[in-house]
Structures are given as C-alpha cells and as structure tokens.
Amino acid sequence: MTTIAEEILLLAYDEAEGRQLIGSTELDAALGGSLLAELAVSGRIDLTNKKVIVLDPTPLGERELDATLALIAAETRQRKPDWWVRKLYSSGLRRRLLSGLAERGVLDERRRKILGIFPSTRYPERDPQIEQEIRERIGGVLTGAEPDERSAVLIAVLHAAKIDRKAFPGADKARIKEITEGSWAADAVAKSIAAVNAAVVGAVVAASVAATAGTS
C-alpha cells in the first residue's frame, strides 16, 4: 500500500519521462503536509486544536511516518501544523521517497549528466498500475463519489500545493472546494483537513519568500 506522500509523488511526476511537473517548493511542502495528514488519519496525532498533539506513539511500520511520529513525540513544546510542515520540508525527504518507490519497482531511477557535467536523476514509472489505481480512486471522488478520509486529505494537499492543476487539469473546481472544506465529513476530519491545507499553503509561501530574499 502506498502512503499519501508516495501518491503525491506519483501524481507530481511525468509517467514517461520521470520529471517533476511542479516546482520543488510546492512539492516539498505537500510532502511534509502529507506526513502529518497520514498520521492524523491513522489516529496517531490530533490537529484539531491548532496544535499537533500525539495521541498514540505506536509506530505504523512505515519508515518516514514512524520517524515523523517519533520527532513529534520528542518535541518538548506543542507546535502548530505549519511549524511542523516547515520542519519536515526537505528535498532529502523527496529523494528518500523516490528511492523507496524505485526499490519497490514502482519507479525506475535513471541517473545522467546534463552537458556531461551536472548530475540529474529521472524517475519514469516502471509499474503504471499503481498510479492508475490512484487516479481511478481520486477521479471517482472528483466526479461525485463519496470520499474516504485518505482520498479527501490527498485531494486537499494536492490543492494546497497547486498540484491538482497538473494532475487533474479538468477537475471541477467547485467539487475540489467542497472536498477541501470538509462539509461532507465529521467535524474532527474537517478540522484536520483544514489544518493540513493551511499548513501546506503557509509553508509554500514561507519557502517562496525565503527563496526570493536569498536572490535579492
């Protein structure tokens, strides 16, 4: 089973060429937010009161999720979701997830050098069935099917990072808004979706500001 973060990666990369379809700023923020979202959906943390609180420190058996849960549990202060998304924001996380998908045979890892100098790695799909199943599930929700929590959170994170425009360009904007606002869901789920959505947006803005300041 793929994690929400892995599903985001598969949707954010071109299947044939294995290149990113969006900027690293948006993608890395989405990956950080998706780790929080998956822990919330799995009942390990609570996001409903503007702070991230550990409810159950039991590992889930997935490396990145368990490392994130342990990191949150070890923090001496209660932090807001956007603080955690910024802390988790890392190109290293992206590379680890991509390498993990390659090790499992979902992606192919192709290293090359541009102009014979600059290293570059592409990740074309080796097993297209995984992404196809994700697209069928999410496509069904976007056209009216009742969303489960994981699908709703995935859509919310995709939307917050503007990945939905690339992954599902023909999707109904009103339907995406309905899902991300959580009007269909129980109050706790709706609050979790809203918290992750806001945290990812905040991380994208903060990273963009920092990058602009660094080049000025």
C-alpha positions as CSV (number, residue, x, y, z in Angstrom):
1,M,0.0,0.0,0.0
2,T,1.3,3.5,-0.9
3,T,1.4,6.3,1.6
4,I,-0.3,9.7,0.9
5,A,3.2,11.2,0.3
6,E,4.1,8.5,-2.2
7,E,0.8,9.0,-4.0
8,I,1.5,12.8,-4.2
9,L,4.9,12.0,-5.8
10,L,3.4,9.7,-8.4
11,L,0.9,12.3,-9.4
12,A,3.5,15.1,-9.4
13,Y,5.9,13.3,-11.8
14,D,5.6,12.7,-15.6
15,E,5.0,9.0,-16.0
16,A,7.1,8.5,-19.2
17,E,9.9,11.0,-18.7
18,G,10.1,10.9,-14.9
19,R,10.5,14.6,-14.4
20,Q,8.7,16.9,-11.9
21,L,5.6,18.6,-13.2
22,I,5.7,21.3,-10.5
23,G,8.3,23.3,-8.6
24,S,10.2,21.8,-5.7
25,T,8.8,24.5,-3.3
26,E,5.2,23.3,-3.7
27,L,6.1,19.6,-3.9
28,D,8.3,19.5,-0.7
29,A,5.6,21.4,1.3
30,A,3.0,19.0,0.1
31,L,5.1,16.0,1.2
32,G,5.7,17.5,4.6
33,G,2.0,18.1,5.0
34,S,1.1,14.7,3.8
35,L,3.1,13.1,6.6
36,L,1.1,15.0,9.2
37,A,-2.1,14.2,7.3
38,E,-1.4,10.4,7.3
39,L,-0.6,10.4,11.0
40,A,-3.8,12.2,11.7
41,V,-5.9,9.9,9.6
42,S,-4.2,6.9,11.3
43,G,-5.1,8.2,14.7
44,R,-1.6,8.9,15.8
45,I,-1.8,12.7,16.1
46,D,-4.5,15.3,16.5
47,L,-4.6,18.5,14.5
48,T,-8.0,19.9,15.5
49,N,-7.0,22.4,18.2
50,K,-4.4,24.4,16.2
51,K,-1.5,22.4,17.7
52,V,-0.1,19.0,16.8
53,I,-0.7,16.5,19.7
54,V,0.4,12.9,19.8
55,L,-2.5,10.6,20.6
56,D,-0.7,7.3,20.1
57,P,3.1,6.9,19.7
58,T,2.8,3.3,18.4
59,P,4.8,3.0,15.1
60,L,2.9,2.3,11.9
61,G,5.7,0.3,10.3
62,E,6.5,2.8,7.6
63,R,9.9,4.5,7.9
64,E,9.1,8.1,7.1
65,L,5.8,8.1,9.1
66,D,7.4,6.5,12.1
67,A,10.4,8.9,12.0
68,T,8.0,11.8,11.9
69,L,5.8,10.5,14.7
70,A,8.9,10.0,16.9
71,L,10.1,13.5,16.1
72,I,6.8,15.0,17.1
73,A,6.7,12.9,20.3
74,A,10.2,14.0,21.2
75,E,9.4,17.7,20.8
76,T,9.1,19.4,24.3
77,R,6.6,22.1,23.1
78,Q,3.3,21.7,21.3
79,R,3.8,23.2,17.8
80,K,1.3,24.3,15.1
81,P,0.9,22.2,12.0
82,D,2.6,24.9,9.8
83,W,5.6,24.8,12.0
84,W,5.9,21.0,11.5
85,V,5.4,21.3,7.7
86,R,8.3,23.7,7.5
87,K,10.4,21.5,9.7
88,L,9.7,18.5,7.5
89,Y,10.1,20.5,4.3
90,S,13.2,18.9,2.7
91,S,14.5,17.8,-0.7
92,G,16.0,14.9,1.2
93,L,12.5,13.6,2.1
94,R,11.6,13.8,-1.6
95,R,14.7,11.8,-2.6
96,R,14.2,9.2,0.0
97,L,10.6,8.6,-1.0
98,L,11.5,8.4,-4.7
99,S,14.3,6.0,-4.0
100,G,11.9,3.9,-1.9
101,L,9.4,3.7,-4.8
102,A,12.3,2.7,-7.1
103,E,13.4,0.0,-4.7
104,R,9.9,-1.5,-4.7
105,G,9.8,-1.5,-8.5
106,V,7.2,1.3,-8.9
107,L,9.6,3.7,-10.4
108,D,12.8,3.4,-12.4
109,E,15.8,5.5,-11.2
110,R,17.8,6.8,-14.1
111,R,20.9,8.9,-13.4
112,R,22.5,11.1,-16.0
113,K,24.6,14.2,-16.5
114,I,23.4,17.3,-18.3
115,L,26.0,18.6,-20.7
116,G,28.2,15.9,-19.3
117,I,28.7,17.9,-16.1
118,F,25.5,18.5,-14.0
119,P,24.0,15.3,-12.4
120,S,20.3,14.7,-12.9
121,T,18.0,11.9,-11.9
122,R,14.7,11.0,-13.6
123,Y,12.1,8.7,-12.2
124,P,9.9,7.2,-15.0
125,E,7.3,4.7,-14.0
126,R,8.1,1.0,-14.1
127,D,4.7,-0.2,-12.8
128,P,2.0,2.2,-14.1
129,Q,-0.8,0.2,-12.4
130,I,-0.1,1.9,-9.0
131,E,-0.7,5.4,-10.3
132,Q,-3.6,4.2,-12.4
133,E,-5.4,2.9,-9.3
134,I,-4.8,6.2,-7.5
135,R,-6.1,8.2,-10.5
136,E,-9.2,6.0,-10.7
137,R,-9.9,6.4,-7.0
138,I,-9.4,10.1,-6.9
139,G,-11.1,10.6,-10.3
140,G,-14.1,8.9,-8.9
141,V,-14.2,11.2,-5.9
142,L,-13.8,14.3,-8.1
143,T,-16.8,13.3,-10.2
144,G,-19.1,12.7,-7.2
145,A,-18.2,9.5,-5.3
146,E,-18.1,9.8,-1.5
147,P,-14.5,10.4,-0.4
148,D,-12.8,8.4,2.3
149,E,-10.5,10.3,4.7
150,R,-7.3,9.4,2.9
151,S,-8.6,10.4,-0.5
152,A,-10.0,13.7,0.8
153,V,-6.7,14.5,2.5
154,L,-4.8,13.7,-0.6
155,I,-7.0,16.0,-2.7
156,A,-6.7,18.7,-0.1
157,V,-2.9,18.6,-0.1
158,L,-2.7,18.4,-3.9
159,H,-4.9,21.5,-4.0
160,A,-3.0,23.4,-1.3
161,A,0.3,22.9,-3.3
162,K,-1.4,23.5,-6.6
163,I,-0.5,20.1,-7.8
164,D,-4.2,19.3,-8.7
165,R,-4.0,21.7,-11.7
166,K,-1.3,19.4,-13.2
167,A,-2.5,16.1,-12.0
168,F,-6.3,16.6,-12.7
169,P,-6.5,19.6,-15.0
170,G,-10.1,19.0,-16.0
171,A,-11.4,18.6,-12.4
172,D,-14.4,20.7,-11.3
173,K,-13.1,23.5,-9.0
174,A,-16.3,23.6,-7.1
175,R,-16.0,19.9,-6.3
176,I,-12.4,20.3,-5.1
177,K,-13.5,23.2,-2.9
178,E,-16.3,21.1,-1.4
179,I,-13.9,18.3,-0.5
180,T,-11.2,20.5,0.9
181,E,-13.6,22.4,3.0
182,G,-14.8,19.2,4.5
183,S,-18.5,19.9,4.6
184,W,-19.1,16.1,3.9
185,A,-17.0,14.9,6.8
186,A,-17.3,14.7,10.6
187,D,-16.1,17.8,12.4
188,A,-12.7,16.3,13.5
189,V,-11.9,15.2,10.0
190,A,-12.9,18.5,8.5
191,K,-10.7,20.3,11.0
192,S,-7.7,18.1,10.3
193,I,-8.1,18.7,6.5
194,A,-8.3,22.4,7.1
195,A,-5.3,22.4,9.3
196,V,-3.1,20.5,6.8
197,N,-4.4,22.6,4.0
198,A,-3.5,25.9,5.8
199,A,-0.1,24.5,6.9
200,V,0.9,23.5,3.3
201,V,-0.1,26.8,1.9
202,G,1.8,28.6,4.7
203,A,4.9,26.5,4.0
204,V,4.8,27.2,0.3
205,V,4.5,31.0,0.9
206,A,7.3,30.9,3.5
207,A,9.7,29.0,1.3
208,S,8.9,31.2,-1.7
209,V,9.6,34.4,0.4
210,A,12.8,32.9,1.7
211,A,14.0,32.0,-1.9
212,T,13.1,35.5,-3.1
213,A,15.0,37.1,-0.3
214,G,18.0,34.9,-0.9
215,T,18.3,36.0,-4.5
216,S,17.7,39.7,-3.9
